[in-house]
Amino acid sequence: MKLIEHFNALFPYDNYYFPEGIFEIIINNKKPIVQCTRVVLLKKILFDLNDELKHIYSTLFSNQNYFTERYPYKDDYGILIKEDVYNKFIERMYSDDKDQIVKLQYICDAFFCLCLSITHELADNSNAIEYINTIRDEKGIEKAQQEFFSVIDYFYKYITIQRAPYINVTDIHFWNIHGMFAYFCKENMELITKVRPIKYDCWEPRMPELGMKAHSFFRENKSISLEDYFIAQSKVYLRLRNYAMAIVYGAMALEITVPEFLNAYLKYKKVDSDSINDFKNKFGLSVRVKAILKLILPQTLNTDIMNAGILIGYRNDVLHRKKISDYFRDKNIDKLLESCEKLSNKVKKEKLKLEATFH
């Protein structure tokens, strides 16, 4: 017996472009199937406004031709139907009323629907529902989410390369999709589970103090440091679970702050400029952090120095060994980036103290 698990996500037209079709994508020795279709979402609450709209909605809702004309969706919320099917329906219904056709096109939201299909092989006498409940507990759902985003991210990177610079969003993540949902079907595409929305933690702090901080910052005519911006970027990518980019941006911050501090330190120690240039040419970031900073900075920073060294090694894995985000999933990247930020801030402060002695 085969069960087909579907993970669907809706990507707004304004942000994304995907080619339509069915694609077998070979990634990590697996061959997931991705189907991309243009769809429209008819929200039930909008079509309840008058009897005419209710009639249109009920007619389309009665269409149970899943996958050929519409997709399973949350019945109490709306209908997810292929764009061309919907357009043909309203054009046929209002062939003499072009204005009404335009209104009905505007009342719905248009998306690219990406569906990842995973086939599960079961013994013929297996209980399908028990199997589903076993593999899709809380950890199982998270694992499936990660697999979905790994595949779709791989797919979208190819599109980005082909369409650049004519793209609006460069990274796939849960902030800029309309929603993600999942369900199971039999091999004949008969639904055997309800449509289950996949939820994400989209909590954001309000930060009421931000306005006062901004007033103070701009009044003092301060400049935005590139290293602080890189650290901020690394935090964003970390939250999006794009560990590879989080690592790269964290290491980029150290590429700025560590050499600046060491140059100031050598100058403070009266090292001549030629020797400082030799030092720059002979020692890379890894040696500067793991060895030289450890000799200069207090022992209380040894753990942060060690963690920053590990992060730099991971940066090299990304850039030189083509390791992707999945490789770093269990590497405690959040702790390494905390140390990276702490070390970057520390050497910035120490550099300013040293430069104050030059005057």
C-alpha positions in Angstrom: 0.0 0.0 0.0 1.2 3.5 -0.8 0.4 6.7 0.9 1.2 10.1 -0.8 2.0 12.9 1.6 1.6 16.4 0.3 3.2 19.6 1.6 1.8 22.7 -0.1 2.8 26.3 0.3 1.4 29.5 -1.3 3.9 32.0 -2.7 2.5 35.5 -3.7 2.8 36.6 -7.3 4.2 40.0 -6.1 7.3 38.3 -4.5 8.0 35.2 -6.5 8.2 33.6 -9.9 8.2 29.8 -10.5 7.9 27.8 -13.7 4.8 25.7 -13.9 5.1 22.0 -14.2 6.1 18.8 -12.3 9.8 18.5 -11.4 11.7 15.5 -10.0 14.5 17.1 -8.0 17.5 14.9 -7.0 18.8 16.2 -3.7 20.7 14.4 -0.9 20.2 11.1 -2.7 16.4 11.5 -2.7 14.1 12.2 -5.6 11.2 14.4 -4.2 8.5 15.5 -6.7 7.6 19.2 -6.8 4.6 20.4 -8.7 4.2 24.2 -9.3 0.7 25.5 -10.3 -0.8 29.0 -10.5 -3.8 29.1 -8.2 -6.3 31.5 -6.8 -7.6 31.5 -3.2 -11.3 32.3 -2.8 -11.9 33.4 0.8 -15.2 32.3 2.1 -15.8 35.4 4.1 -15.7 37.6 1.0 -18.0 35.4 -1.1 -20.6 35.5 1.7 -21.2 39.2 1.0 -24.2 38.6 -1.3 -26.3 35.9 -2.9 -24.6 36.1 -6.3 -21.1 35.6 -4.8 -22.5 32.8 -2.6 -23.8 31.0 -5.6 -20.4 31.2 -7.4 -18.6 29.9 -4.2 -21.0 27.0 -3.7 -20.8 26.0 -7.3 -17.0 25.9 -7.2 -17.0 24.3 -3.7 -19.1 21.4 -5.1 -16.2 20.7 -7.5 -14.3 17.8 -5.9 -11.9 17.2 -8.7 -8.9 17.5 -6.5 -5.5 18.0 -8.1 -6.9 18.2 -11.6 -8.9 21.4 -11.0 -8.5 22.4 -7.3 -6.4 21.6 -4.3 -7.6 20.4 -0.9 -7.7 23.3 1.5 -9.3 24.4 4.8 -13.0 24.1 4.0 -14.0 26.7 6.6 -11.6 29.3 5.2 -11.8 29.1 1.4 -11.3 27.3 -1.9 -7.9 26.8 -3.6 -8.5 26.4 -7.3 -6.3 26.5 -10.4 -6.2 30.0 -11.9 -7.1 28.9 -15.4 -10.0 26.8 -14.1 -11.4 29.8 -12.2 -10.9 32.2 -15.1 -12.7 29.9 -17.6 -15.5 29.5 -15.1 -16.2 33.2 -14.6 -15.7 34.0 -18.3 -18.3 31.4 -19.2 -20.7 32.6 -16.5 -20.3 36.3 -17.3 -19.4 36.2 -21.0 -21.4 39.5 -21.6 -20.2 41.3 -18.6 -16.5 42.1 -18.7 -16.6 44.4 -15.7 -18.0 41.6 -13.5 -15.2 39.3 -14.7 -12.6 41.9 -13.7 -14.2 42.3 -10.3 -14.3 38.6 -9.7 -10.6 38.4 -10.6 -9.7 41.1 -8.1 -11.7 39.6 -5.3 -9.4 36.6 -5.0 -5.7 36.3 -4.2 -3.3 34.8 -6.7 -0.4 32.5 -5.8 2.1 30.0 -7.0 1.2 26.8 -5.2 4.2 24.5 -4.7 3.5 21.0 -3.7 6.1 18.6 -2.4 4.9 14.9 -2.7 6.5 12.2 -0.6 5.6 8.5 -1.1 5.3 6.2 1.9 5.4 2.4 1.3 3.3 0.4 3.8 2.4 -3.3 4.2 -1.1 -4.0 2.7 -2.5 -4.9 6.1 -1.1 -1.7 7.8 -3.3 0.8 9.5 -2.7 4.0 7.6 -4.0 6.4 10.3 -1.8 4.8 13.0 1.2 5.0 10.7 0.6 8.7 10.0 0.2 9.5 13.7 3.4 7.7 14.4 5.6 9.5 11.8 4.0 12.9 12.1 4.2 13.6 15.7 5.7 17.0 16.7 9.2 16.1 15.8 8.1 14.4 12.6 6.2 17.5 11.4 9.3 19.6 12.1 11.4 17.2 10.1 9.0 17.3 7.2 9.0 21.1 7.3 12.8 21.1 7.1 12.7 18.7 4.2 10.2 20.9 2.4 12.2 24.1 2.8 15.4 22.3 1.8 13.9 21.1 -1.5 12.1 24.4 -2.3 15.1 26.5 -1.4 17.2 24.4 -3.8 14.6 24.8 -6.5 14.4 28.6 -5.9 18.2 29.1 -5.9 18.2 27.7 -9.5 15.4 30.1 -10.5 17.3 33.0 -8.8 20.4 32.2 -10.8 18.5 32.1 -14.1 16.3 35.2 -13.5 18.7 37.5 -11.7 18.4 40.4 -11.4 14.7 40.3 -12.0 13.6 38.8 -8.7 12.1 40.5 -5.6 12.9 37.9 -2.9 16.2 36.1 -2.7 15.4 33.7 0.1 12.6 31.2 0.7 11.2 31.5 4.3 8.0 31.3 6.2 7.7 35.1 6.6 6.9 35.7 3.0 4.7 32.8 2.1 1.0 33.0 2.6 0.7 29.7 4.4 1.8 26.0 4.4 -0.4 23.0 4.9 -0.2 19.2 4.6 -2.4 16.2 4.0 -2.3 12.5 3.1 -3.9 10.7 0.1 -4.2 7.2 -1.1 -2.4 6.2 -4.4 -5.7 7.0 -6.2 -5.5 10.6 -4.7 -8.4 10.0 -2.4 -8.0 12.1 0.7 -7.6 10.2 3.9 -6.8 13.0 6.3 -8.0 16.6 6.9 -5.9 19.5 5.6 -3.5 20.4 8.5 -2.0 23.9 8.6 1.7 24.0 9.4 2.3 26.8 12.0 5.4 28.8 12.6 6.6 31.0 15.4 6.2 34.5 13.8 6.3 36.4 17.2 8.1 39.7 17.0 9.0 42.1 19.9 7.3 45.5 19.7 10.4 47.3 20.9 8.7 50.6 22.1 12.2 52.0 23.1 13.3 51.8 19.4 12.0 55.3 18.6 14.0 57.0 21.4 17.1 55.0 20.4 16.7 56.1 16.8 16.3 59.8 17.8 19.5 59.6 19.8 21.5 57.8 17.1 20.6 60.2 14.3 21.1 63.3 16.5 24.6 62.3 17.3 25.3 61.9 13.5 26.7 58.3 14.1 27.5 56.0 11.2 26.2 52.5 10.8 29.1 50.1 11.1 29.2 47.4 8.5 30.1 44.7 11.0 27.0 45.5 13.1 24.9 45.1 9.9 26.6 41.8 9.1 25.8 40.5 12.7 22.2 41.6 12.2 22.0 39.7 8.9 23.4 36.6 10.6 20.7 36.8 13.2 18.0 37.0 10.5 19.3 34.1 8.6 19.7 32.1 11.9 16.0 32.6 12.6 15.2 31.5 9.1 17.3 28.4 9.6 19.5 29.3 6.7 22.6 28.3 8.8 25.1 28.6 5.9 24.3 32.3 5.3 24.2 33.0 9.1 27.7 31.6 9.4 29.0 33.5 6.4 27.7 36.9 7.7 28.9 36.2 11.3 32.4 35.5 10.0 32.3 38.6 7.8 31.8 40.7 10.9 35.0 39.2 12.4 36.8 39.8 9.1 36.4 43.5 9.8 36.8 43.9 13.6 39.6 41.5 14.3 42.1 42.9 11.7 41.3 46.5 12.8 41.9 45.6 16.4 45.2 43.7 15.7 46.5 46.6 13.5 45.8 49.0 16.4 47.4 46.6 18.9 50.6 46.3 16.8 50.8 50.0 16.3 50.3 50.5 20.1 53.2 48.1 20.6 55.4 50.3 18.3 55.6 47.7 15.5 56.7 49.3 12.3 54.3 49.5 9.3 56.3 47.1 7.1 56.1 44.4 9.8 52.4 45.1 10.2 51.9 44.5 6.5 53.9 41.3 6.7 51.6 40.2 9.5 48.5 41.0 7.4 49.8 38.9 4.5 50.9 35.8 6.5 48.1 35.2 8.9 44.5 34.5 8.0 41.4 35.1 10.1 41.5 31.6 11.7 45.0 32.0 13.1 44.4 35.6 14.2 41.3 34.5 16.2 42.3 31.1 17.6 45.9 31.9 18.4 46.8 35.6 18.5 43.6 36.8 20.1 44.0 34.1 22.7 47.4 35.5 23.6 46.2 39.0 23.8 42.7 39.0 25.3 41.7 38.0 28.9 41.2 34.3 29.6 37.5 35.0 30.3 37.0 35.2 26.5 38.6 31.8 25.8 35.3 30.1 25.2 34.1 32.8 22.8 37.4 32.7 21.0 37.1 29.0 20.6 33.6 29.2 19.4 34.5 32.0 16.9 37.3 29.8 15.6 34.8 26.9 15.1 32.5 29.4 13.2 35.3 30.4 10.9 36.0 26.8 10.2 32.3 26.3 9.3 32.6 29.4 7.0 35.3 27.7 5.2 33.1 24.6 4.9 30.5 26.7 3.2 32.8 28.6 0.8 35.4 26.0 0.0 33.6 22.6 0.6 30.1 23.6 -0.5 28.4 22.5 2.7 24.7 23.6 2.8 22.5 24.6 5.7 21.3 21.0 6.4 24.9 20.1 7.3 24.9 22.6 10.2 21.5 21.8 11.6 22.9 20.2 14.8 26.0 22.3 15.2 24.7 24.8 17.8 25.2 27.7 15.3 23.2 30.0 17.7 25.8 29.6 20.4 28.7 30.1 18.0 27.1 33.3 16.6 26.5 34.6 20.2 30.2 34.2 20.8 31.0 35.8 17.4 29.0 38.9 18.3 30.5 39.1 21.8 34.0 38.8 20.5 33.4 41.3 17.7 32.0 43.9 20.2 34.9 43.3 22.6 37.7 43.9 20.0 35.8 47.0 18.7 35.9 48.5 22.2 39.5 47.5 22.7 40.5 49.1 19.4 38.9 52.4 20.4 40.8 52.3 23.7 44.1 51.7 21.9 43.4 54.5 19.3 42.7 56.9 22.1 46.4 56.6 23.2 47.6 57.6 19.8 46.6 61.3 20.2 
